[in-house]
Amino acid sequence: MTMASSEITKKQGVKLHDINEEKIAEEGKTAKVKRAIVYGNGETDNSNGELDKVGNDWKMIIGN
């Protein structure tokens, strides 16, 4: 996490984090998403990720 934090700082923070597409699994407890992160310096990072539903909230899965 320290490395990721350092990279975000170098890119002048996160300006926008947007979910462009989501596919929620049938059981309703996991989802696959396509997301875009726009940084303060204007750079954009598009990636895929997974979310877990915890209570009523969706949480990002970081590493496996």
N, CA, C and O atoms as a GROMACS GRO file, in nm:
protein
  256
    1MET      N    1   0.082  -0.119   0.000
    1MET     CA    2   0.000   0.000   0.000
    1MET      C    3   0.086   0.125   0.000
    1MET      O    4   0.048   0.227  -0.058
    2THR      N    5   0.202   0.120   0.065
    2THR     CA    6   0.290   0.236   0.068
    2THR      C    7   0.334   0.274  -0.073
    2THR      O    8   0.339   0.392  -0.107
    3MET      N    9   0.365   0.173  -0.155
    3MET     CA   10   0.406   0.199  -0.292
    3MET      C   11   0.293   0.263  -0.372
    3MET      O   12   0.316   0.358  -0.446
    4ALA      N   13   0.171   0.212  -0.357
    4ALA     CA   14   0.055   0.267  -0.427
    4ALA      C   15   0.030   0.411  -0.383
    4ALA      O   16   0.000   0.497  -0.467
    5SER      N   17   0.040   0.438  -0.256
    5SER     CA   18   0.021   0.573  -0.203
    5SER      C   19   0.124   0.669  -0.261
    5SER      O   20   0.090   0.783  -0.295
    6SER      N   21   0.247   0.625  -0.273
    6SER     CA   22   0.353   0.707  -0.330
    6SER      C   23   0.324   0.740  -0.477
    6SER      O   24   0.345   0.853  -0.520
    7GLU      N   25   0.276   0.641  -0.552
    7GLU     CA   26   0.242   0.662  -0.694
    7GLU      C   27   0.127   0.762  -0.707
    7GLU      O   28   0.130   0.848  -0.795
    8ILE      N   29   0.027   0.751  -0.622
    8ILE     CA   30  -0.087   0.843  -0.625
    8ILE      C   31  -0.040   0.985  -0.594
    8ILE      O   32  -0.085   1.080  -0.658
    9THR      N   33   0.048   0.999  -0.498
    9THR     CA   34   0.103   1.131  -0.464
    9THR      C   35   0.179   1.190  -0.582
    9THR      O   36   0.164   1.309  -0.612
   10LYS      N   37   0.260   1.108  -0.651
   10LYS     CA   38   0.334   1.155  -0.768
   10LYS      C   39   0.241   1.204  -0.878
   10LYS      O   40   0.275   1.294  -0.954
   11LYS      N   41   0.123   1.143  -0.887
   11LYS     CA   42   0.027   1.178  -0.992
   11LYS      C   43  -0.071   1.287  -0.945
   11LYS      O   44  -0.172   1.312  -1.010
   12GLN      N   45  -0.039   1.350  -0.833
   12GLN     CA   46  -0.116   1.462  -0.777
   12GLN      C   47  -0.255   1.422  -0.729
   12GLN      O   48  -0.351   1.499  -0.741
   13GLY      N   49  -0.265   1.302  -0.673
   13GLY     CA   50  -0.390   1.257  -0.613
   13GLY      C   51  -0.490   1.203  -0.714
   13GLY      O   52  -0.468   1.209  -0.835
   14VAL      N   53  -0.601   1.150  -0.662
   14VAL     CA   54  -0.708   1.097  -0.746
   14VAL      C   55  -0.814   1.205  -0.762
   14VAL      O   56  -0.868   1.256  -0.664
   15LYS      N   57  -0.843   1.238  -0.887
   15LYS     CA   58  -0.945   1.340  -0.917
   15LYS      C   59  -1.082   1.274  -0.933
   15LYS      O   60  -1.183   1.330  -0.891
   16LEU      N   61  -1.085   1.153  -0.996
   16LEU     CA   62  -1.211   1.086  -1.023
   16LEU      C   63  -1.188   0.935  -1.028
   16LEU      O   64  -1.089   0.888  -1.086
   17HIS      N   65  -1.279   0.860  -0.968
   17HIS     CA   66  -1.277   0.714  -0.975
   17HIS      C   67  -1.415   0.674  -1.024
   17HIS      O   68  -1.514   0.692  -0.953
   18ASP      N   69  -1.423   0.621  -1.146
   18ASP     CA   70  -1.551   0.594  -1.210
   18ASP      C   71  -1.563   0.446  -1.247
   18ASP      O   72  -1.470   0.388  -1.302
   19ILE      N   73  -1.678   0.386  -1.218
   19ILE     CA   74  -1.708   0.250  -1.259
   19ILE      C   75  -1.779   0.259  -1.394
   19ILE      O   76  -1.889   0.314  -1.402
   20ASN      N   77  -1.717   0.205  -1.500
   20ASN     CA   78  -1.773   0.214  -1.635
   20ASN      C   79  -1.864   0.097  -1.669
   20ASN      O   80  -1.956   0.111  -1.750
   21GLU      N   81  -1.840  -0.018  -1.606
   21GLU     CA   82  -1.921  -0.137  -1.634
   21GLU      C   83  -1.918  -0.226  -1.512
   21GLU      O   84  -1.815  -0.239  -1.446
   22GLU      N   85  -2.030  -0.288  -1.482
   22GLU     CA   86  -2.035  -0.381  -1.368
   22GLU      C   87  -2.114  -0.505  -1.405
   22GLU      O   88  -2.214  -0.498  -1.477
   23LYS      N   89  -2.068  -0.619  -1.356
   23LYS     CA   90  -2.138  -0.745  -1.374
   23LYS      C   91  -2.147  -0.811  -1.236
   23LYS      O   92  -2.048  -0.862  -1.184
   24ILE      N   93  -2.267  -0.807  -1.179
   24ILE     CA   94  -2.288  -0.865  -1.047
   24ILE      C   95  -2.321  -1.013  -1.064
   24ILE      O   96  -2.406  -1.050  -1.145
   25ALA      N   97  -2.252  -1.097  -0.987
   25ALA     CA   98  -2.274  -1.242  -0.992
   25ALA      C   99  -2.415  -1.276  -0.945
   25ALA      O  100  -2.478  -1.199  -0.873
   26GLU      N  101  -2.464  -1.391  -0.988
   26GLU     CA  102  -2.600  -1.434  -0.954
   26GLU      C  103  -2.627  -1.434  -0.804
   26GLU      O  104  -2.736  -1.399  -0.760
   27GLU      N  105  -2.527  -1.474  -0.725
   27GLU     CA  106  -2.549  -1.480  -0.579
   27GLU      C  107  -2.557  -1.342  -0.517
   27GLU      O  108  -2.598  -1.328  -0.402
   28GLY      N  109  -2.519  -1.237  -0.592
   28GLY     CA  110  -2.532  -1.099  -0.547
   28GLY      C  111  -2.428  -1.054  -0.447
   28GLY      O  112  -2.442  -0.946  -0.388
   29LYS      N  113  -2.324  -1.134  -0.426
   29LYS     CA  114  -2.223  -1.098  -0.324
   29LYS      C  115  -2.089  -1.058  -0.384
   29LYS      O  116  -2.003  -1.007  -0.312
   30THR      N  117  -2.071  -1.078  -0.513
   30THR     CA  118  -1.947  -1.038  -0.579
   30THR      C  119  -1.980  -0.970  -0.712
   30THR      O  120  -2.087  -0.992  -0.770
   31ALA      N  121  -1.887  -0.887  -0.759
   31ALA     CA  122  -1.906  -0.819  -0.887
   31ALA      C  123  -1.771  -0.799  -0.954
   31ALA      O  124  -1.669  -0.783  -0.887
   32LYS      N  125  -1.772  -0.800  -1.086
   32LYS     CA  126  -1.654  -0.765  -1.165
   32LYS      C  127  -1.683  -0.630  -1.227
   32LYS      O  128  -1.793  -0.606  -1.279
   33VAL      N  129  -1.585  -0.540  -1.222
   33VAL     CA  130  -1.606  -0.405  -1.273
   33VAL      C  131  -1.492  -0.362  -1.365
   33VAL      O  132  -1.379  -0.410  -1.355
   34LYS      N  133  -1.525  -0.271  -1.456
   34LYS     CA  134  -1.425  -0.200  -1.535
   34LYS      C  135  -1.428  -0.058  -1.482
   34LYS      O  136  -1.534   0.003  -1.472
   35ARG      N  137  -1.311  -0.006  -1.447
   35ARG     CA  138  -1.307   0.126  -1.384
   35ARG      C  139  -1.201   0.214  -1.449
   35ARG      O  140  -1.107   0.167  -1.513
   36ALA      N  141  -1.222   0.343  -1.431
   36ALA     CA  142  -1.126   0.443  -1.478
   36ALA      C  143  -1.091   0.532  -1.359
   36ALA      O  144  -1.178   0.578  -1.286
   37ILE      N  145  -0.962   0.555  -1.342
   37ILE     CA  146  -0.915   0.647  -1.238
   37ILE      C  147  -0.846   0.762  -1.309
   37ILE      O  148  -0.753   0.742  -1.386
   38VAL      N  149  -0.892   0.884  -1.283
   38VAL     CA  150  -0.830   1.004  -1.339
   38VAL      C  151  -0.754   1.071  -1.225
   38VAL      O  152  -0.809   1.099  -1.119
   39TYR      N  153  -0.626   1.097  -1.249
   39TYR     CA  154  -0.540   1.158  -1.148
   39TYR      C  155  -0.535   1.310  -1.165
   39TYR      O  156  -0.575   1.363  -1.269
   40GLY      N  157  -0.487   1.377  -1.066
   40GLY     CA  158  -0.477   1.522  -1.067
   40GLY      C  159  -0.392   1.576  -1.180
   40GLY      O  160  -0.413   1.689  -1.224
   41ASN      N  161  -0.295   1.498  -1.227
   41ASN     CA  162  -0.208   1.543  -1.336
   41ASN      C  163  -0.269   1.514  -1.474
   41ASN      O  164  -0.205   1.539  -1.575
   42GLY      N  165  -0.395   1.462  -1.478
   42GLY     CA  166  -0.463   1.435  -1.603
   42GLY      C  167  -0.445   1.294  -1.657
   42GLY      O  168  -0.514   1.255  -1.751
   43GLU      N  169  -0.354   1.218  -1.599
   43GLU     CA  170  -0.332   1.080  -1.643
   43GLU      C  171  -0.452   0.994  -1.606
   43GLU      O  172  -0.512   1.012  -1.500
   44THR      N  173  -0.488   0.899  -1.694
   44THR     CA  174  -0.600   0.809  -1.670
   44THR      C  175  -0.551   0.665  -1.668
   44THR      O  176  -0.468   0.625  -1.750
   45ASP      N  177  -0.602   0.587  -1.573
   45ASP     CA  178  -0.570   0.445  -1.562
   45ASP      C  179  -0.700   0.366  -1.573
   45ASP      O  180  -0.788   0.380  -1.488
   46ASN      N  181  -0.712   0.284  -1.676
   46ASN     CA  182  -0.828   0.196  -1.693
   46ASN      C  183  -0.789   0.056  -1.649
   46ASN      O  184  -0.683   0.006  -1.687
   47SER      N  185  -0.874  -0.006  -1.567
   47SER     CA  186  -0.842  -0.140  -1.520
   47SER      C  187  -0.969  -0.217  -1.486
   47SER      O  188  -1.078  -0.160  -1.481
   48ASN      N  189  -0.952  -0.344  -1.462
   48ASN     CA  190  -1.060  -0.432  -1.419
   48ASN      C  191  -1.038  -0.464  -1.272
   48ASN      O  192  -0.925  -0.464  -1.223
   49GLY      N  193  -1.147  -0.491  -1.202
   49GLY     CA  194  -1.134  -0.526  -1.062
   49GLY      C  195  -1.251  -0.608  -1.014
   49GLY      O  196  -1.347  -0.633  -1.087
   50GLU      N  197  -1.242  -0.650  -0.890
   50GLU     CA  198  -1.349  -0.728  -0.828
   50GLU      C  199  -1.393  -0.659  -0.699
   50GLU      O  200  -1.313  -0.596  -0.630
   51LEU      N  201  -1.521  -0.673  -0.671
   51LEU     CA  202  -1.578  -0.617  -0.549
   51LEU      C  203  -1.648  -0.728  -0.472
   51LEU      O  204  -1.702  -0.822  -0.532
   52ASP      N  205  -1.648  -0.718  -0.340
   52ASP     CA  206  -1.724  -0.807  -0.251
   52ASP      C  207  -1.828  -0.723  -0.180
   52ASP      O  208  -1.801  -0.610  -0.141
   53LYS      N  209  -1.948  -0.777  -0.162
   53LYS     CA  210  -2.050  -0.706  -0.088
   53LYS      C  211  -2.038  -0.743   0.059
   53LYS      O  212  -2.045  -0.860   0.096
   54VAL      N  213  -2.020  -0.642   0.142
   54VAL     CA  214  -2.008  -0.659   0.287
   54VAL      C  215  -2.120  -0.577   0.350
   54VAL      O  216  -2.116  -0.454   0.350
   55GLY      N  217  -2.221  -0.646   0.402
   55GLY     CA  218  -2.340  -0.574   0.450
   55GLY      C  219  -2.408  -0.511   0.331
   55GLY      O  220  -2.445  -0.580   0.236
   56ASN      N  221  -2.426  -0.379   0.335
   56ASN     CA  222  -2.486  -0.307   0.222
   56ASN      C  223  -2.383  -0.236   0.136
   56ASN      O  224  -2.420  -0.166   0.042
   57ASP      N  225  -2.255  -0.253   0.167
   57ASP     CA  226  -2.148  -0.182   0.098
   57ASP      C  227  -2.069  -0.275   0.007
   57ASP      O  228  -2.054  -0.394   0.035
   58TRP      N  229  -2.018  -0.218  -0.102
   58TRP     CA  230  -1.928  -0.291  -0.193
   58TRP      C  231  -1.786  -0.252  -0.159
   58TRP      O  232  -1.756  -0.133  -0.146
   59LYS      N  233  -1.697  -0.351  -0.143
   59LYS     CA  234  -1.557  -0.328  -0.106
   59LYS      C  235  -1.466  -0.382  -0.217
   59LYS      O  236  -1.491  -0.489  -0.272
   60MET      N  237  -1.360  -0.306  -0.250
   60MET     CA  238  -1.263  -0.349  -0.349
   60MET      C  239  -1.178  -0.462  -0.295
   60MET      O  240  -1.138  -0.462  -0.178
   61ILE      N  241  -1.151  -0.560  -0.381
   61ILE     CA  242  -1.059  -0.668  -0.346
   61ILE      C  243  -0.922  -0.625  -0.395
   61ILE      O  244  -0.903  -0.601  -0.514
   62ILE      N  245  -0.826  -0.616  -0.304
   62ILE     CA  246  -0.690  -0.576  -0.339
   62ILE      C  247  -0.598  -0.694  -0.315
   62ILE      O  248  -0.577  -0.736  -0.201
   63GLY      N  249  -0.543  -0.749  -0.424
   63GLY     CA  250  -0.455  -0.866  -0.414
   63GLY      C  251  -0.534  -0.992  -0.381
   63GLY      O  252  -0.645  -0.986  -0.328
   64ASN      N  253  -0.475  -1.106  -0.412
   64ASN     CA  254  -0.540  -1.236  -0.383
   64ASN      C  255  -0.443  -1.329  -0.320
   64ASN      O  256  -0.478  -1.443  -0.288
   0.00000   0.00000   0.00000
